[in-house]
Amino acid sequence: MKIGLNMQITDTTPHPMEIARKCEAWGFESMFVNEHLLVPVNCKTPYYFGRPGDPIPEYYAHFPEPFIALAMAAAVTKNIKIGTCVSLLAEHETPAARVSARLLPQDSVRRSRPSRGNRCRRRA
């Protein structure tokens, strides 16, 4: 089955390790996490996905650092692909962003597990 899970992990959802174990046990091909590291305090732009006048949902302020959540997922699984849906490298700490930017493309070429956003490749 080539179906993956995209999940918005927050402090109220199950732990990333628990989610990853279940994804692998249930036969999912991949697990992707979202990121939202910056949330405006006084947002003047309307929230796009809500009703007019709705504020940005509170859970947006509680997304974990995606690379740490993915490291936790990788530690307890063997086969599923892991990655971020979107990764805004400019919003990360510079050393972590540099390491991630260097390692992920190399792993994609080596056909290893991590992948990022639009760089997922189809395998023959």
Short mmCIF file of the C-alpha atoms (twelve columns), coordinates in Angstrom:
data_MODEL
# 
_entry.id   MODEL 
# 
loop_
_atom_site.group_PDB 
_atom_site.id 
_atom_site.type_symbol 
_atom_site.label_atom_id 
_atom_site.label_alt_id 
_atom_site.label_comp_id 
_atom_site.label_asym_id 
_atom_site.label_seq_id 
_atom_site.Cartn_x 
_atom_site.Cartn_y 
_atom_site.Cartn_z 
_atom_site.pdbx_PDB_model_num 
ATOM 1   C CA . MET A 1   0.000   0.000  0.000  1 
ATOM 2   C CA . LYS A 2   1.471   3.378  -0.980 1 
ATOM 3   C CA . ILE A 3   -0.503  5.563  1.367  1 
ATOM 4   C CA . GLY A 4   1.095   7.896  3.870  1 
ATOM 5   C CA . LEU A 5   0.008   9.908  6.849  1 
ATOM 6   C CA . ASN A 6   0.328   13.684 7.096  1 
ATOM 7   C CA . MET A 7   -0.214  14.795 10.653 1 
ATOM 8   C CA . GLN A 8   -0.239  18.055 12.531 1 
ATOM 9   C CA . ILE A 9   1.557   16.979 15.687 1 
ATOM 10  C CA . THR A 10  1.033   19.222 18.712 1 
ATOM 11  C CA . ASP A 11  1.276   18.925 22.468 1 
ATOM 12  C CA . THR A 12  -2.224  17.405 22.556 1 
ATOM 13  C CA . THR A 13  -1.725  14.663 19.944 1 
ATOM 14  C CA . PRO A 14  -0.055  11.312 20.603 1 
ATOM 15  C CA . HIS A 15  3.755   11.308 20.804 1 
ATOM 16  C CA . PRO A 16  5.588   11.162 17.428 1 
ATOM 17  C CA . MET A 17  7.164   7.819  18.394 1 
ATOM 18  C CA . GLU A 18  3.754   6.308  19.091 1 
ATOM 19  C CA . ILE A 19  2.336   7.644  15.823 1 
ATOM 20  C CA . ALA A 20  5.317   6.314  13.845 1 
ATOM 21  C CA . ARG A 21  5.068   2.851  15.395 1 
ATOM 22  C CA . LYS A 22  1.379   2.656  14.537 1 
ATOM 23  C CA . CYS A 23  1.944   3.951  10.988 1 
ATOM 24  C CA . GLU A 24  4.485   1.213  10.363 1 
ATOM 25  C CA . ALA A 25  2.381   -1.479 12.045 1 
ATOM 26  C CA . TRP A 26  -0.667  -0.524 9.983  1 
ATOM 27  C CA . GLY A 27  1.310   -0.673 6.728  1 
ATOM 28  C CA . PHE A 28  1.546   3.006  5.834  1 
ATOM 29  C CA . GLU A 29  4.337   3.840  3.396  1 
ATOM 30  C CA . SER A 30  5.240   7.213  4.919  1 
ATOM 31  C CA . MET A 31  4.706   9.673  7.738  1 
ATOM 32  C CA . PHE A 32  4.989   13.399 7.177  1 
ATOM 33  C CA . VAL A 33  4.753   16.167 9.750  1 
ATOM 34  C CA . ASN A 34  3.825   19.809 9.365  1 
ATOM 35  C CA . GLU A 35  5.658   22.751 10.790 1 
ATOM 36  C CA . HIS A 36  4.588   26.161 11.913 1 
ATOM 37  C CA . LEU A 37  7.396   27.683 13.930 1 
ATOM 38  C CA . LEU A 38  6.189   31.281 13.867 1 
ATOM 39  C CA . VAL A 39  2.678   32.428 14.690 1 
ATOM 40  C CA . PRO A 40  1.787   36.129 14.581 1 
ATOM 41  C CA . VAL A 41  0.651   37.673 17.866 1 
ATOM 42  C CA . ASN A 42  -1.634  40.319 16.375 1 
ATOM 43  C CA . CYS A 43  -2.601  38.940 12.997 1 
ATOM 44  C CA . LYS A 44  -4.337  41.427 10.718 1 
ATOM 45  C CA . THR A 45  -4.775  38.986 7.841  1 
ATOM 46  C CA . PRO A 46  -7.883  36.792 8.148  1 
ATOM 47  C CA . TYR A 47  -7.327  33.109 8.829  1 
ATOM 48  C CA . TYR A 48  -7.836  31.448 5.458  1 
ATOM 49  C CA . PHE A 49  -9.332  28.114 6.513  1 
ATOM 50  C CA . GLY A 50  -11.851 29.335 9.071  1 
ATOM 51  C CA . ARG A 51  -15.048 31.303 8.969  1 
ATOM 52  C CA . PRO A 52  -14.666 35.049 8.391  1 
ATOM 53  C CA . GLY A 53  -13.374 36.663 11.581 1 
ATOM 54  C CA . ASP A 54  -12.099 33.412 13.137 1 
ATOM 55  C CA . PRO A 55  -8.668  33.713 14.787 1 
ATOM 56  C CA . ILE A 56  -5.736  31.432 13.987 1 
ATOM 57  C CA . PRO A 57  -6.338  28.203 15.952 1 
ATOM 58  C CA . GLU A 58  -4.371  27.920 19.206 1 
ATOM 59  C CA . TYR A 59  -2.752  24.607 18.199 1 
ATOM 60  C CA . TYR A 60  -0.696  26.422 15.537 1 
ATOM 61  C CA . ALA A 61  1.456   27.757 18.382 1 
ATOM 62  C CA . HIS A 62  2.190   24.221 19.628 1 
ATOM 63  C CA . PHE A 63  3.793   22.445 16.659 1 
ATOM 64  C CA . PRO A 64  7.095   20.783 17.616 1 
ATOM 65  C CA . GLU A 65  10.333  21.294 15.721 1 
ATOM 66  C CA . PRO A 66  9.726   18.901 12.796 1 
ATOM 67  C CA . PHE A 67  13.244  17.479 12.535 1 
ATOM 68  C CA . ILE A 68  13.191  16.461 16.193 1 
ATOM 69  C CA . ALA A 69  9.777   14.816 15.769 1 
ATOM 70  C CA . LEU A 70  11.086  12.971 12.690 1 
ATOM 71  C CA . ALA A 71  14.213  11.858 14.540 1 
ATOM 72  C CA . MET A 72  11.951  10.367 17.212 1 
ATOM 73  C CA . ALA A 73  9.918   8.611  14.513 1 
ATOM 74  C CA . ALA A 74  13.048  7.265  12.813 1 
ATOM 75  C CA . ALA A 75  14.351  5.889  16.108 1 
ATOM 76  C CA . VAL A 76  11.446  3.463  16.480 1 
ATOM 77  C CA . THR A 77  10.752  2.432  12.867 1 
ATOM 78  C CA . LYS A 78  12.623  0.618  10.103 1 
ATOM 79  C CA . ASN A 79  10.696  0.892  6.849  1 
ATOM 80  C CA . ILE A 80  8.442   3.929  6.586  1 
ATOM 81  C CA . LYS A 81  9.560   7.059  4.793  1 
ATOM 82  C CA . ILE A 82  9.586   10.175 6.930  1 
ATOM 83  C CA . GLY A 83  9.633   13.829 5.985  1 
ATOM 84  C CA . THR A 84  8.181   17.281 6.328  1 
ATOM 85  C CA . CYS A 85  5.274   18.499 4.238  1 
ATOM 86  C CA . VAL A 86  6.860   21.931 4.072  1 
ATOM 87  C CA . SER A 87  10.100  23.011 5.671  1 
ATOM 88  C CA . LEU A 88  10.874  26.705 5.959  1 
ATOM 89  C CA . LEU A 89  14.622  26.452 6.484  1 
ATOM 90  C CA . ALA A 90  14.975  30.195 7.033  1 
ATOM 91  C CA . GLU A 91  12.959  29.852 10.262 1 
ATOM 92  C CA . HIS A 92  15.251  27.194 11.766 1 
ATOM 93  C CA . GLU A 93  18.411  27.593 13.769 1 
ATOM 94  C CA . THR A 94  21.210  28.046 11.247 1 
ATOM 95  C CA . PRO A 95  23.332  24.980 12.188 1 
ATOM 96  C CA . ALA A 96  20.309  22.653 12.140 1 
ATOM 97  C CA . ALA A 97  19.169  24.072 8.803  1 
ATOM 98  C CA . ARG A 98  22.610  23.607 7.250  1 
ATOM 99  C CA . VAL A 99  22.895  20.020 8.420  1 
ATOM 100 C CA . SER A 100 19.363  19.194 7.254  1 
ATOM 101 C CA . ALA A 101 19.863  20.859 3.886  1 
ATOM 102 C CA . ARG A 102 23.047  18.854 3.306  1 
ATOM 103 C CA . LEU A 103 21.898  15.481 4.579  1 
ATOM 104 C CA . LEU A 104 18.398  15.149 3.170  1 
ATOM 105 C CA . PRO A 105 19.287  15.473 -0.533 1 
ATOM 106 C CA . GLN A 106 22.127  12.973 -0.075 1 
ATOM 107 C CA . ASP A 107 19.813  10.512 1.614  1 
ATOM 108 C CA . SER A 108 17.280  10.918 -1.200 1 
ATOM 109 C CA . VAL A 109 19.955  9.996  -3.735 1 
ATOM 110 C CA . ARG A 110 20.995  7.005  -1.637 1 
ATOM 111 C CA . ARG A 111 17.329  5.949  -1.430 1 
ATOM 112 C CA . SER A 112 17.353  6.204  2.317  1 
ATOM 113 C CA . ARG A 113 14.296  7.027  4.391  1 
ATOM 114 C CA . PRO A 114 14.160  10.806 4.873  1 
ATOM 115 C CA . SER A 115 12.692  13.060 2.236  1 
ATOM 116 C CA . ARG A 116 11.489  16.629 2.218  1 
ATOM 117 C CA . GLY A 117 8.544   18.417 0.728  1 
ATOM 118 C CA . ASN A 118 8.540   18.237 -3.043 1 
ATOM 119 C CA . ARG A 119 11.653  16.077 -3.320 1 
ATOM 120 C CA . CYS A 120 9.947   12.693 -2.945 1 
ATOM 121 C CA . ARG A 121 10.980  10.508 -5.830 1 
ATOM 122 C CA . ARG A 122 9.158   7.659  -7.356 1 
ATOM 123 C CA . ARG A 123 11.019  4.384  -7.179 1 
ATOM 124 C CA . ALA A 124 10.885  1.773  -9.901 1 
# 
